[in-house]
Amino acid sequence: MPRYISLRVHLCFALMFGLSVLILGGCAAPAAPQPTAAPVQPTQAPQATAAPPTIEPTDAAPTAETHIDTPRIIPTDEVKTLDSALAKFNLSSEDFAVAHTVTYALPGGVSEKGEAIVMMSIARTKPPTTDKEIPGEDTPIGILLAKRELQLLNNQVLKQGNYVVLWRGQEIRFMDEKEEITPFSVQAVFFTTTENADPPETTISGLICQSWLTRGVCYEPSRQAVLTPQETKTIHDQISVTYNRLREKGLVGDDAIDLEQAISAVEGRAGVGERQASMIVAPAQMGKTADPREGDGPVLGIAQVIFEINIPGFDTIPSGEYVIRLDPKSDRQSLWYSVNGDVIQIPLMESQDLEPLERPFVELGTIYIRVPVCNLNGCKWKRICIF
């Protein structure tokens, strides 16, 4: 999971009611970016190949300044199916950051659609435009691998398949392997920033966001909308069981966790090898990160670890249920308290102050938790990498 200095806009998708835009900080002391796009009314649109290989990470021990790559699912063959379509723009699959693919997947047995992977997103390696321009013609900015039909705004559906993501003005469209472009579009929200995203970054939180140097764009699909109601319920039920066990052990207080914001994530070699989520994470509830456990640091969230998480340079996190807290002796380290009584120390690669948000949430790319960290002196919103 590479750690890069960046700043981005993230959007929370309000299902059934359109898009609600939140301006959030990034991986460095942020100045608030300003989205420039106005809403665009959406208006409708092929199959995955064999299991891809994985990338092997380095073994360097992490520090606050180290960039660490974790194992990732690398869909090289699937991305290459778009080479013909990309040739129209004098591009190929090699022009995209496949080694930094961000995968959204469910735990085994949760998916009602067969495969655990829901979608995969890849940013273009070089900035798609110069300076802070918004492209005036179709410009490839990323690749989206839809492992199922993906629900979009106003009941539009993106069919299963591999797509080049095209940005033009305030619109995003999707071009498939046959060079056919969807007749509908989704909103493109452009943002600028004072910090560099170099290499490019992709995150999945409310929507997919991709950034290059000092600008970027966010767009649908929303991670909430692409799941079935039963899948969403199953994720919620599983993390609720974890929360109740942690409460019974006295490791976390009542109403301390925002279970509605739980998200599943692929982390570590085992999850990558199984091509499914290895954990479910939920952030601390608004204003609940200060906890009555004397001497303990603020609660960041909880995690149900399904497969052990083994990342080079970090202690292995065994399967189990955990409360994640800031180390009261160091804001550069987290402590994972297990229901079994074990405590695991994990260094925090990044921690940045944020402007207040509507509610806490978790984002994928690496795993970041955005929460108000509270103590006796009050609360301060932060974006914290939990690995």
JOBELRA-V769624 format. One line per field, one symbol per residue. phi: phi as a letter, one per 40 degrees, with the letter a starting at -180 (. if undefined). A space follows every 10 residues. Layout:
phi->???
//
This chain:
phi->.cbbcaaabb bbcccgbgbb cbcbcbcadc bccbcbccdb ccb.b.bcbc dccbccccbc ccbcbccbbc dbcbcdcccc ccdcccccbf bacccbcccb dbbbbbcdgc ccbgccccab bbcccbdcbc fbcbccbdbc babbbccacb cbcfgcbccd ibbccbbafb bbbbbcccgc bdcbbbcbbc abacbcbacc bbbbbcbcbb bbfbaaabac ccccccccdc ccccdccccc cdcccccccg caccfcbccc ccacacbgcc ccccfacbab bbcccdgbcc bcccgccccc ibabccbdbb bdgbccbcdi bbcbbcccca cbabbbcccc gcbbcbccca abcbcdbcac abbbibcbbb accbacchbb cbbbccb
//
